[in-house]
Amino acid sequence: MPVILEAILISAGMLFIFALAFLALFLLAISMMPIERGLSKMVWDATTPKKRVPTPAKGSFRDFSTKH
C-alpha cells in the first residue's frame, strides 16, 4: 500500500473517530438537559428569598426641607 494512501486512510479514520466522539458527547448533553434544567430550577428556588422586604417610601428633597 502506498504511503500517501495510508496517510489518507489514517487521517480519514481519525476524523471519523473525532466526529463519533463529538456526536456521542452531543447526544449525552441533549439527553441530560432535562436533569440539568430540574437541578437548575431547584437551586434557583432554594437561593431566592422567601418573602420580599418592603422598601421604605422615599421622600423628596422638598419633604426633607419642610421637616427640618
Secondary structure, 3 states (H helix, E strand, C coil): CCHHHHHHHHHHHHHHHHHHHHHHHHHHHHHHHHHHHHHHHHHHHHHCCCCCCCCCCCCCHHHHHHHC
